[in-house]
Amino acid sequence: MKLFLFPRQQTMLLLLATTITMMIANNDVGTGGGVAATATESIVTANGDSVTLPKGGTQYPHFIAMNETMTCVEDNHATPFNNQVRGVNLGGWMVLEPWITPSLFYQFLGRSNESEIAIDTYTFCQVLGPTEANKQLRRHWKTWITEDIIERLAKSGINSLRLPLGDYMYKSYGPYVDGCFDGALDYVDTVLDWAYSNGLTVLLDIHTLKDSQNGFDNSGQAMGFQWTTALNQEFTSDHTFEHWPIRDAKWIGTFDQDTASYSSINYENIQHALDVIQIMVDMYRSHPAVQGIEPVNEPWQYTPITTLKRFYWEGYLIVKRSAPYWKYVMHDSFRLDPNIWGGFMAGCPERALDTHIYQAWKDPDSRIGFFKDACSNKQAILAMEQAFGPVIVGEWSLATDNCAMWLNGFNDNLPGFPRSPCKYIPCSAPYMGDEQPGAPVDPTKPMRGPYGTGMSSPSFGMCPVGRDWIKEKNPLTGRDWISAPAKAPPQLDDTDNVMTLLAYKKISAYSGIGHGFYFWNFRTDVDEPHWSYLLALERGWIPDGNFNDPKIQDSCRSEDDMAYRCIIKHDMTDASMLKAVHYILKQKNGTETEDESYTLNLKGKELQVAANDMIEQYFQEEKGSGVTCDFGGVAMLVEENRTITDDDFVDWDVAYFMGETNNGFNWWELGLIVLFGIGIGTIFGFVIGMRKNKGFHDFVAHTKFGRRITRSKSAFLKNTLSLTDLGDALDEDYGNPTQSNGNYGSTTENISLLRK
C-alpha cells in the first residue's frame, strides 16, 4: 500500500519558499498556520515549478489557499478522489453509546442515588471514577474490536473503516484528566496496524467535542439534562430525568432555546477542537493506513453555518500543512442543501461532504415506501456532487423503525417513538466476560429506572429490537404490515427478503453516484442485524465480498423508472391535504395555474380529488429531481394500473415481486374452507351410508326425501343412493331383499310402505 506522506525534504523546501510572505489576519479563529502573500508574486514550489501566488493566497504543497473566500486555486490534482470508500464504522469503542454496548450500562439500572447513574462517556468516567472506569474500559477495548473482526470485515469486500474517536483522548478535560482513558491510544495504534495489514484505510472521525456539538450521547456528553425525581415521587420510587425537550449543545457557543439560535460564540472551544486536529495530524500523519480525518461528527442543525464553515476551513489548512495527502471529510450539519454548501472550498483538493441517511426515524411505511425512499437519495447526492463535490454517506443502517433499545438514549426515548410496537428477544450475554458489573441484565426484574421522557428498557431479561417484516400476498400493494405483529410467525416472516432488497438498493443509491459510504455499525451488543454489519452478513442481507454485483448496480432501476403512482392516502384530513397543496404551490413559486390556486378554497371530497391530481402531477413532473411521494405524510406510492413487464424489474427481483406469496388465510377464508369440508364430508358419508348400511338406507327410503328421489328422473342420483324407481319397487319380487350388486334396494317392507 502507498505511504500517504509528503516527503520531508519537499516540505522543508516549501517552508523555505513561503517564509517571505505574511501571516494572514483572521478575525474568527486563526489562519491554520498558513503563510499569505500581500501582493501578487511568483514563487518556486517544492517541485521546482514557478507559480504565481495571488494576493492573499497561501501556498500549500498541492494548491494555493485563498483565505478570505475559503477557496483554492492551482490544484495540481496530486491525489484525485477517484475511488469510492465502501466501509463500516467502528462505533461504540472509544466513544461510548449505551444503545450499542448496553452491557457497560446495565450496572446503572435501579440505582438509588442520582450521582451514581451514568448515561454517556462523560458521566461514565465521572460516576465510576478514573480507576474503576479505566478498568472496565480496558476490558471493553480489548474485546469490542479484535483482529479476527478486522480480518472478517476485510474479507467481506469493504476497503475502509471510519473510526470514531473522542477529542478527550488527545486533549483531556473534565473527568478525563485523571486517567479514565489511559491506554486508549495504544489500542488505537493496534487497530490502525490491523487495518493496514488487511489492506483497509481508516478515516479518523472526531466524534466528540468539548461541551457537545449536538447534545446527543454520541457527542460524549448528553448536554441539556436535568433530574426530575422530586416531581414524580408520588408515582414511582425510581429516579426520573428530562433530556430531549431541553437538549443543548454548547461547544460552539451559548444556545438560546427560545430562538433556537446562538447568542455568543465560544472561540476557546473552537480553538480546543483545532488543537485536537493538530495533535492528531502530528500523531498519525505517517501511518500508512490513515486516509484522512473528519473534524467533527454531526454538529447539529442550529450551528451557525458561517462559524462552522470557518472552523472547517481552519481545520483543513492544519491538515494540508502537515498531511497533504489526507482526505478531509466535513459533516453537513444535517443540512444536505446545495444552497448552503455549493461553492464552499471550491477548487480545494481531497475534501468531501459527509451526510448521514437513516430511515429509523421515519414514519412507518410499506416495504415499497422504504425502497423508493432509499433509491430517491441518489438525486440528493447527485445535486450535492454537482454543487459542492464529493459526497460520502458516512452513516446508514438497515433499520426501518426506532425499536433498538436505548437508540435515543439510556433508558429514554424521543417523544412519540417508537412509532410501532417492537419485538423483544433475550438480552445478550456480556461480550467482555462475566466480570462486568451488572451484566447480564437481571432476568427476574421488570423495567427499572431511571426513567426518561420516553420508554426503552430491558424487562425480565428481554430487550427490544427491530420489528420483523411479514409476507404480503402482493408485495407491491400489500398493507398487511400495518396490523402485523412485531414478531412474525416463522411461516410468515419475510424479513430476510425485505432487508436484502433494501440493502442492495441503499448500496446502489449511495455508491452509484456519490463517493461511497460507511455502514453504521460494525457490530452491536444486542443481536440487532439492522444495525450490525457482521450480523447482516450472517443473515445474507448484505452481499459478502462483491459490491460490484449487477444485482446491486441495477437494484434501483424499478424505482428510477417510477412504475408507481403517487396518491393521497385514505382518511386524510382537510388540514393535512391543504398543507400538501401549500407545499406544492410554494415550490411552483408563481407558476401555478388558477385552478391549482383555487384548490385552497375547496373542502371534503372536492379537495381530495383536486389535491390528489396536484400531487400526482407534481410528483410525475419532479420525480427526476428527487421529489418523494410523501407530501407531509398524506401520500403513498401505488402500482400503476398496467401490466408489469420484465423491464420493470431486474431478473433477481422478479421472483420476489411477481410471485404471490402464501400469506396463509384470513379468518373468513378459513371458515369457508371448514364449512366446505364439512359439506363434502356430509355428502360423502351420506352416500356411503345409503349404499352400505341397510338400516340407514331403509330409514331414508321411508322419508319424504327418499320418496322424492325415487320419483326423480335422475338415474345417476338414484343409482348413487341405491334407490329404485317407484314403479320398479312395486313390481319387485318380495323375496329379493337385496340388489344383485350387494347394495340395499327396495325390500318388501319398503314396498308396503310405499303403497300406503
N, C-alpha and C positions, 0 to 999 in steps of 0.2 A: 504493500500500500504506500502511496505517496506521502511523504512527510510534509504536512502543512505548516511550513516555517519559512519566513522570509530570511534569506541568508544574512548573517551578522555583518558581513563586510558591506553588503549593499545598504544596510540600514545606517552604518556609520558614514558612508559617503553621502547618503541622503541628508542626514542631520547636518553634515558639514556644508552642504549646498544651500540649506534653508536657514542657517543661522543669521544671515544678513537681513532677514525680514523681521517684522514686529509681531508681537502677540496681539491678536485682535481683541478689542474691548467687547465685553458682552454683559448686558445688564441683568441677565437672568441667573445663570448658574455657572458660567465659565466658558472656556473655549475648547475644552477637551485636549488642551496641550498643543493645539495647532500653531503653526507659525505663518503669519499672514503678510502679504505684500501690501505696501501703502500706495503703490503705483504699479502700472503695467511694466513688467520687466522680464527678461529672459534668463532662465536658469538651466543648469545642466543636471539631469536626473541621475540616479544611481546607475541607470543603464547606459549612460553616455549620450542620451538624446537631449536636444535643445528644445525646451518648452517655454512658451510664453505664459507667464504667470499673471492672470488678471488681477486688477486691483481688488484687494480684499480676499483674494484666493489663498488657500494654504495647500502646499504641495504634500501629497502623501505618496506612498510607493507606486500606486497604480492609477491615481486620479488627482484632480485638484478640487478641494472642498471650498465652496462658496458659502461663507459663514452667515452672511446676512439673509440670504434667501434659502438657506439649508438645502442646497442642491449641489451637484457635482458636474464637472466638465473634464474633458480629456481622459475619460475612462479607456484604458487600453485593453479591456476585456481579458485580463490575465487569467481569471478563473471564472469563466461563464457558468451560469447555473443551468446546465443542460440536462442533468439527471434528476429525476424525481426522488424525493425521500419517501420511502414506504416502510413505516416503522411503528413502534409501540412506545408508550410511556412507562417508565419505571416508577409509578406513583406510589405514595404511601410509605416510602422508605425513609428518606431524610426529612420529609415534611409529613407529619402525622395527620391522617384524616380518619376519624373514628369509623366512618362507614366502610373504609377499605380494610382496616385492621381492627375490628371491634374487640378482638381478644386482648388488646392492650388496654381497653377502656371498660371492660366488664367490671373491673375492680372498683369502679366509682359508682356503680349502681347501688342504691339503697343506703348510702352513707348518711349519717345523722348530722354532719357538720358541713355547712356550705364551703368552708375553706378547705375541705378535703375532697372536693369534686373537680376534676379536670375535664375539659371539653375540646382541647386543641393542643398543639405543640407547646405553646407558651405556658399554659396552665399545667400541662403535664410535668414540665420542669419545675414550675413554681410550687405545685402541690406536693410532689414526691421529694423534692429537694435534689441537689446535684448528684449525690451518691447513689441513691436508690433509682432515680430516673436513668442515670447513665448505665447502671447495672442492667436494667430492663431493656434499655435501648440497644446495648451491645448484643444481647440475645436476639433482639429483633433484627438488627442489621445483618447479623451472621446468617439468619435463616430465611429472611424475606427474599433476598436475591442470592442465588447460588450460581456457581459456574455451570452446573448442569442446566439451569434455567436459561442462561445466556446462550449456551450451545443449542438448546432446543429452539429458542427464538430464531437464531441464525439459520437453522435448517428449515424453518418454516417459510423462508423466502423474503424476509424483511432485510433491509440494508442499513437501518439506522435506529437509534434509541434516543428518546427525549428524556433527560434525567432531571427531574425537579429537585432543586436544592434550596436550602434556607440561607438568606443573607446573614443570619446569625452565626453560621458556620465559619464565616470569613471575617466578620467584624461584629463581635458579640455585644450584647446589650441585655438589660433586664435580667431575667432568671438564667440566661445562658452564660453569664460571665464567670460563674463559679465551677464550670466543668461539666455541665449537663451533657454537652455534645463532644466531650473529649473522645478522640479516636475516630470520629466520623470521617475526617479527611483521609485517613488510611484506608477505610473501606471504599471511599470514592475512587482512590487510586487503583485499588484492586479491580473494581468493576470496569474502569477505563481500560485496564490491561486485558481483562477478559474480552471486552468488546473488540479491541484491536486484534487479538488472537483469532477471533471468529469473523473478521472481516466486516465489522459493524462500525459505523461512525456514531458519534454522540453529540447531541445538541444539549449544551448546558442551559438549563432553564432556571432562572432565578424566580422561584415560585412564591417567595415571601419578601415583604419589605417592612421595615420598622414602622409600627403603628398601623399596619394593614392598608393595602391598596384597594380592598373591596369589601371588607367586613366579614368575608367567609372564613370558615375554619381552615380552608386550604391556603390562606394567606399567612398562616402561622398563628394568628390570633383572631378569634371571632369578635370583632370590635362592635360595640353597641350592645351591651349585655347588662341586665340587672336582675337581681333576685327579687321575687315577688312572694316569697314564702309567707310572710306575715299577713298578706291579704287573703290567703287561701287555707289557713289552718283549720277553719271550720269545716272544710270538706275533706282534707287529707292531711295526714301527718308527714307526708313526703314533702321535699322541697320543690318549689316551682320557680321558673325563671322566664324572662322575656328576652327575645333576641331579634327576630325578624322584623317586627314593627318598628324597632328603633335602631336598625343596623346603621353602622357608621364606618367611615374609612378615613383615617387621619394622616396617612403617610404624606400626602401632597399638601395638606393644609387643614384648616378648620372648616368643617362641613356644617351648613345651616340646613336642618331638616325641614324647616318651614318653606324654604325657597328651593330646596334640592340643588344648592349651589355652594361654592366655596367663598367664604368671606375673607380668607387670607391664605397665603401660600407659605409652606414650611420649607424654606430653602436648605435648612440644616438636614432635614430628612432626605431631600433630593441629593444633596452632596454625599450623604451617607451611602445612598444607593450607587452613585457614581464611583465612590471609593471601592465599593464591593466589586464593581465591574473591573476596575483597575487591578485589584488584588487577584481576581480570578484569571484575568488575562495573563498577568505575570506568572501565575502558578501553572497554567495549563497550555500556554501558547506553543510549547514544544512537544506536546503529546500528540502522536500521530492519529489517535482515534477521534480527537475533538474536531468536530465540523464547524462549530460556531457557538453562539450564545444568544439567549433571549433575555433582555434586560429586566423584564418584569412580566409575570403571568397575570392576565385578566385584571388590569386596572378597570374599575367599574365605570359605567357609562356616564357618571356625573363628573368624572375627572376633567378639569379644564383642558380642552384639547390643545390650545396654544402652548400651555406649560408642558403638557405631555410630549408634544412634538419636540420642543426644545430639549427636554430630557433625553428623548430618543436620539436626537442629533448629537448631543454631547457624548452620550454613551457610544455612539457609532464612531466618533472620532477617536475616543480612547482605544477602542478595539482596533481600528485601522492603523493607528500609530504603531502598535506593538504586535498585532496578529493580523497582518493584511490579507491573509488567505481565509480567514474565518467568515462564515455566513453570519449575518446579523438579522435576527428574526424579531419582529415587533408585533405584539398583540394589538388587535383592532379596537380594544376597549369596548367590546360588544357593539361596535358601530361599523359594520361592513358596508360602508357608504362611499361610493366613488367621489361624491362631492366633498367628503372630508379628507380622504387620503389621496385622491387624484393629484398628481404633480408633486407630492411630498417626497423630498430626497430624490428628485428626478435626476437621472444620469449617474447615480451612485451605485457602485458595484456591490454584489454579494449582500443585498438586503432583500428581505421578504416580509410579507404581512401574514400574520397568524390569525386565523379565525377558528372559533370553536362551534361546532354544529351538533346539537343534541336534539333528539325527539322525545326524551324522557319527560320534559316539562310541557309538552304539547297536550291538547285535549285528546281524550280517547277517540280513536278513529278506526276505520277498517284497514285491512292489510293494503288495499289498493290506495287508500289515502296516504299511508306511510310510504309506500313505494313511489308514488308520484312526488311526494314532498322530497324524498331523498334525491331523486333524479333532477328535480327542478333546481337544486342547488348549483347545478352546472352553469346556469345562466348568471347567477350572482357572482360566482367565481370568475366567469369569463369577463363580466363587466369590470371587476376589480383588476383583473390581469391587464385589461386594456387601459385602465385609468392610472394604475399605480405600477404594476409589475408583478413579480412572482407572488403567488398566494399559496400558503400551506394550511391545510386543515389540521391544526395542532392537537385537537382533541375531538373524538367522536366515539360513539358506542353503538350497540345494537338494542339498547333499552328503548321501549316504546311506552313505558309507564314510569311512575315515580316510586315504585314499591321497594327498591333496595333499602334495607334497614339503615337508618341514620344518614341517608343520602343528603338530607338537608340539615344535618347537624346532630350531635349527640343527644339522643332521647328527645328529639324535636322534629318539627316538620314545618314547611311553609303553610300558611293558612290556605285551606282548600285542597291540600294534597295529602295523600294520593287521590286521584280522581276516580279510581276504580278499586274494588276490593282486591287485596293482594293474596298471593299464595304463601303458605308457610311451610318451611322444611326444617329438619333438625339443624340447629346451630352447629357449626363445625368445631372440632377439637382444636385447641390452640396450636398454631403452626410452629411456635417457638419451643414447645415442650410443656410438660406438666408443671414446671417450676413457676410459670406465670401466675401471679396472684389473680384471683377472681375468675380464672378460666379453667375449664369451660363454664359457660353460664349455668346457673343452678336450675336443673330441670324440674324442681319441686315448687318453684315460685312463679307467680304471675308477673305482669309488668311492674317494675319498680322505678321509683323516682331517681333523680329529679325530673320533673315534667316541664317541657317547654310549652309553647302555644299550640303545638301540633303533636300528633302521636306517631311514634315509630319505635318499637322496642321489642326485645325478646320476651316470650311468655312461655313458661313451662318447657324451656329448652328448645322452643321453636322460634325461628327467625323469619321475618317477611322478606320475600324475594319477588322477582318479576313474574307476572301472570303468564299462563300458557295461552297459546292460540288454538282455538277449536276448529275442527274441519267444517267447511261450508259446502252445501250442495253445489253451489256455483260460486267459486272463489272471486269472480268478477263483481258480483252484485249481492252476495250473501250478507245478511245482517244478524246472523246468529251470534256474532261476537258481542253484541250489546248485552244479551242476557246470559252469556256463557259463564260458567263457574271459573274462579281464579285458577283452580287446578283441574285440567281437563281429564276426563276418563281416558285410560290408555288407548282404547279403540277410536277415540275421537280427537286425540292430541295431534295437532298439525304444526306444532311449534318448530320442529326441525325444518320443515319446508318453508315456512314463512321467514324464519331467521336467515336461512341460506339465501333465499331470494333477496331479502333486504340487504344482507352483507354484500352480495355481488353488485347490487345497484348502487350502494354507497361507495364502494371501492371504484366503480366505474365513474361515478359523478366526481369524486374527489381527485382521482388520478387521470381522468380522461382529458381534462382541460387545465387544471392547476398544476402546481409543482409538488404535489404529493400530500401525505397525511401521516399522522401518528394516532394509533388507536389508544383510547383510554379504557382500561388499564391493562397491564400485562397479566395481573392476577388479582384475585380478591380472596379475603379470608373466608367468608361465607361462599358456598357454591353458587355463583351468580354468573353464568356464561354470557349474559347480556353485557356484562362489564369486564369480563376476564378473557383476554385473548387466548390464553392457554386452554381454558375450558371450551371456548368457542372452536378452537382447532380440534379438540377431542370430539365434540359433537358433530363436526363436519360442516359447521356453519360458515367458516372462513376457509378458503382454499389453502391447502398445505403445500407450499413450495412453488406455486406458479401464479403470479398476479397477471400474467400476460395471456391467460386463457381467453379464447374468443368468447366464452360464456360471460366473462366479466366485461370485456370491451363492448359487447352488444347488449348487455343486460338492460340498458335503459332505452332501447330502441322503441319499445311499445309506448312508453311514456313520452318520448320525444315526438313520436308520430301523433300522439294525442288521440288514441282510439276511444275517447270518452267524452261525455258531455258534462257540463257544469250546471247543476240545477239547484234551486232552493230546497232545503230540507223541509219535511212535513212539520206542521205545527209551529212554524216560526212566527214570532210576534211582529206586529207592525213596526214597533220601535227598532227591532233588530234588522228588519228589511230596509228601513229608512236609513239606518247607519251605513248599510252596504251601498245604497244608492248615493248617499252623500260622498262616500269614498270614491266612487266611480266618477261622479261629477267633478270632484276636486282634482282627480288625475287628468280628466279631459281638459280642465282649465280653460273654459270658454269655448271649446269646440263641440259641446254637446248640442243636441237638437232641442227644439221647443218641446217635443213630446217627452224627451228624457227629463227635461227640467220640470215638466208638469207632473211627473211621477211623484214628486214630493207632496203633492196635494191629494194623492189617492189613499184609499184605505181598504182593508179587508181583501177580498178576492181580487178586486181590480188591481190593488197594489201588488199582490203576489204575482199575478200574470205579467204585469209591466216590469216589475223588478227582476223576475226570472228571465225575461227577454234581455234586459240590460246586462245582467250578469253573464248570461251565455254569450252574448255578442262581444262584450268586453274581454271575456276570457279567451275567446277564439282569436280576437284581434291581437291581444297582448301576450299570448302564451309563449311566443318565441322569445320574449324579453324576460321570462321567468315568473310571470304572474301565476299564483297558485289558486286553486279552487277552494277558497276559504271565505273571504269577504266577511271577516268578523265572526266566523263560525256558523254562518247561515247557509252555506252552500256545500255541496258534495259532488264528487265525480260519480257518474253512472255510465254504463256501457252504451255506446251509440246504438241506435236501432238499425242495425245492419248485421249481416253475416260476417263473422270474424274470419279473416283469411290467414294463410300461412305467413303472409308478410307482416302481420301484426306482432308476432312473437317469434323469437328465435327458437330453434328446434328444442332446446332443453327446457324451455318454458312451457311448451305445448302440453306435455304430459300432465303438468300441474294445473294449468289454467283451463284447458279444453275438456279434460276428463271430469265428469261429475263425480264428486266424492261421496262415498257412502257415509252419510252422517247419521245412520240409524233412522228410526221412525218417530214421528210425533205421537202424542197420546191418542189422538183420534184415529191415526193410521193404524196403531196397534189395536185399538178397539175394533176397527173394521175387520182387521185380519183375524182376530179372535172370533168374532161373530161369523165370519165366512167359514172358518174352520169348524165351528160348532154346527153350522148348517150342513156343510158337506158330510160331516161325521154322522149327523142325524139321518140324512137321506141314505147314506151307505148302510148304516145299521138297520134301518127300516127294510131295505131291500133284502139284506141277509136274513133278517127275521122272517120275512114273508116266505122265503124260499127254503129255509132250513128248520124253522120252529113251527110244528103243527098247531100247537095251542095258540100261539100268536097269530098265525095265519088264519085260523078259524075265527078268532075274535075279530080281526079286522074285516074278514069277509062278511060277518054278520052286521057290521056297522053300515050307516048310511053312506059313508065314504067308500066302503068296499063295494056296495051295490052300485054306486055311481060309476066306479071304474069298470065293473063287469058290463055295464051298458055302453062303455066308451067304444069308439071306433078305432082307437089306437091299439093295434095288435102288439106293438113294441112295449107299451106300458103294461098291458095285461100279461104278456109273457114274462116281463121282468119281475112282476109281483106274483106270478103263478095264479092268476085269476082268469077263469074261462068266461066265454060269453054266457049271458043269461040263458039263451036257448040251449046251448050245449050242456049247461049244467042240468037243465030239466030233462034232457034226453039221455043223460049218462046212466050207465049201469050202476045201481045202488051198491052192488057188491064190490065195486072197484074204488076203494077209498083213496088210492094214490095214483098219480100220473105215472106214465111209463118211464119218465126220466127220473123218478125218485123224489120229485118235488111234490109238495102237498097241493092238491087241486080241490075241486068241488066234491065233497063227500055227500053221502045220503042225508046226513044231518044238515049240511049246507042247503041241499035241495029242498028239504022240508021247510026250512026257514025261509027260503026264497019264495016258496009258493004261498006263504002266509000273507 
